[in-house]
Amino acid sequence: MISYVHEAANCAKKVICVLSDDTDMFVLLVYWVFRQQLACKVQMEHWDETVLDINSTCADLGPKSLQLLGMHALTGCNTTSYPYAKGQVSAPKTIVWFSHKARV
C-alpha cells in the first residue's frame, strides 16, 4: 500500500486518501510520509467516514514519527506479540508517555 502512496505522490497528486481501519496502516503512513517528506496531502479514511490527516500527525510528532514504527512493533502490532502481562499499548500513547517522562 505504501508503494502506491509513494507512486501517487511521484505523479504529482495533490491529495491521497487511503481507506483503512487498520492501526498498522496508520503507523506506516505516518512513518513514510514523515520520512519521505511528501509534499502532497495524505489522509486516511475509516469505514465510518472519519478522516485522519497524516500530514498534521507528522507535524505534531515531528522526529518521533520515525520512532512510531518500532514502538508499534514492540508494543503489539498485528504481526507481533505484546509484552507478557503488560497488555497491548498503542505506539502513540507509549511515545507520549516516554516523552513526558524524559521532560520530568
VOPAGU-2260 file (C-alpha; in pm, 1 decimal, decimal comma):
REM VOPAGU-2260
SITE   aa  ch    i         X         Y         Z
SITE  MET   A    0       0,0       0,0       0,0
SITE  ILE   A    1     281,3     239,2      86,0
SITE  SER   A    2     437,6     189,3    -257,5
SITE  TYR   A    3     106,7     301,0    -415,4
SITE  VAL   A    4     101,1     612,8    -197,1
SITE  HIS   A    5     460,5     686,5    -292,3
SITE  GLU   A    6     384,0     635,3    -662,5
SITE  ALA   A    7      80,8     865,7    -642,0
SITE  ALA   A    8     296,7    1130,4    -473,9
SITE  ASN   A    9     554,4    1096,8    -753,5
SITE  CYS   A   10     275,1    1152,1   -1008,2
SITE  ALA   A   11     210,3    1494,7    -852,1
SITE  LYS   A   12    -121,3    1406,4    -690,7
SITE  LYS   A   13    -227,8    1683,4    -451,6
SITE  VAL   A   14    -437,3    1466,8    -216,4
SITE  ILE   A   15    -400,4    1094,0    -149,3
SITE  CYS   A   16    -671,2     923,3      54,6
SITE  VAL   A   17    -625,0     569,6     188,5
SITE  LEU   A   18    -937,3     382,4     301,7
SITE  SER   A   19    -848,0     161,7     600,6
SITE  ASP   A   20    -939,9      95,7     964,4
SITE  ASP   A   21    -606,8     -71,4    1039,4
SITE  THR   A   22    -377,0      83,3    1300,5
SITE  ASP   A   23     -77,4     -76,2    1127,6
SITE  MET   A   24    -162,0     121,3     811,9
SITE  PHE   A   25    -187,2     444,0    1012,3
SITE  VAL   A   26     156,8     385,0    1168,2
SITE  LEU   A   27     310,5     302,9     829,4
SITE  LEU   A   28     160,3     612,0     668,5
SITE  VAL   A   29     286,4     842,7     943,9
SITE  TYR   A   30     633,5     687,7     927,2
SITE  TRP   A   31     670,1     702,9     549,0
SITE  VAL   A   32     507,3    1042,8     495,5
SITE  PHE   A   33     746,0    1193,8     750,9
SITE  ARG   A   34    1048,6    1002,4     623,4
SITE  GLN   A   35     985,7    1089,0     257,2
SITE  GLN   A   36     868,3    1445,2     341,0
SITE  LEU   A   37     582,6    1408,8      92,3
SITE  ALA   A   38     452,8    1742,4     -33,3
SITE  CYS   A   39     101,6    1616,0    -109,2
SITE  LYS   A   40    -174,7    1591,6     149,2
SITE  VAL   A   41    -215,6    1234,3     275,7
SITE  GLN   A   42    -533,8    1126,8     453,0
SITE  MET   A   43    -658,4     801,2     598,0
SITE  GLU   A   44   -1032,2     745,6     594,0
SITE  HIS   A   45   -1202,6     489,3     818,8
SITE  TRP   A   46   -1507,3     292,3     706,9
SITE  ASP   A   47   -1724,3     515,9     928,5
SITE  GLU   A   48   -1604,8     814,7     718,4
SITE  THR   A   49   -1372,7     954,7     989,4
SITE  VAL   A   50   -1076,0    1116,8     814,4
SITE  LEU   A   51    -731,2    1134,1     975,6
SITE  ASP   A   52    -482,2    1391,5     848,8
SITE  ILE   A   53    -148,9    1208,9     826,1
SITE  ASN   A   54      47,6    1527,1     747,4
SITE  SER   A   55     -74,2    1704,7    1061,7
SITE  THR   A   56       6,0    1394,3    1270,0
SITE  CYS   A   57     359,2    1402,3    1127,8
SITE  ALA   A   58     385,6    1773,3    1206,6
SITE  ASP   A   59     264,5    1716,4    1563,8
SITE  LEU   A   60     500,8    1424,2    1628,9
SITE  GLY   A   61     797,9    1565,1    1437,7
SITE  PRO   A   62    1100,3    1329,6    1450,9
SITE  LYS   A   63     903,8    1097,2    1681,0
SITE  SER   A   64     721,9     987,6    1364,5
SITE  LEU   A   65    1032,1     780,9    1285,8
SITE  GLN   A   66    1009,9     607,3    1626,2
SITE  LEU   A   67     645,8     516,7    1579,2
SITE  LEU   A   68     715,2     211,6    1360,7
SITE  GLY   A   69     949,9      45,9    1610,0
SITE  MET   A   70     732,8     129,9    1909,3
SITE  HIS   A   71     425,7     -13,1    1737,9
SITE  ALA   A   72     611,5    -337,2    1661,5
SITE  LEU   A   73     734,2    -368,4    2020,8
SITE  THR   A   74     400,1    -288,8    2181,5
SITE  GLY   A   75     197,4    -538,7    1984,4
SITE  CYS   A   76     107,8    -472,2    1624,6
SITE  ASN   A   77     -99,7    -733,1    1439,4
SITE  THR   A   78     206,9    -939,5    1347,7
SITE  THR   A   79     390,0    -948,0    1682,9
SITE  SER   A   80     305,7   -1038,5    2039,6
SITE  TYR   A   81     297,9    -773,7    2305,9
SITE  PRO   A   82     498,0    -791,2    2632,9
SITE  TYR   A   83     370,3   -1054,2    2878,2
SITE  ALA   A   84     125,2    -925,4    3140,3
SITE  LYS   A   85     150,7    -569,1    3008,9
SITE  GLY   A   86    -130,5    -569,7    2755,2
SITE  GLN   A   87    -126,4    -416,3    2413,7
SITE  VAL   A   88     -41,6     -46,5    2427,5
SITE  SER   A   89     -65,6     180,1    2127,0
SITE  ALA   A   90     262,5     321,3    1999,4
SITE  PRO   A   91     142,1     684,2    2005,0
SITE  LYS   A   92      42,2     655,1    2372,8
SITE  THR   A   93     376,8     497,2    2458,2
SITE  ILE   A   94     579,0     765,2    2277,6
SITE  VAL   A   95     383,3    1042,0    2450,3
SITE  TRP   A   96     439,0     872,4    2788,0
SITE  PHE   A   97     816,1     836,2    2730,8
SITE  SER   A   98     838,1    1198,5    2610,8
SITE  HIS   A   99     661,7    1321,5    2921,7
SITE  LYS   A  100     891,8    1115,9    3148,9
SITE  ALA   A  101    1200,3    1248,9    2970,0
SITE  ARG   A  102    1093,9    1610,0    3042,7
SITE  VAL   A  103    1030,8    1549,0    3414,8
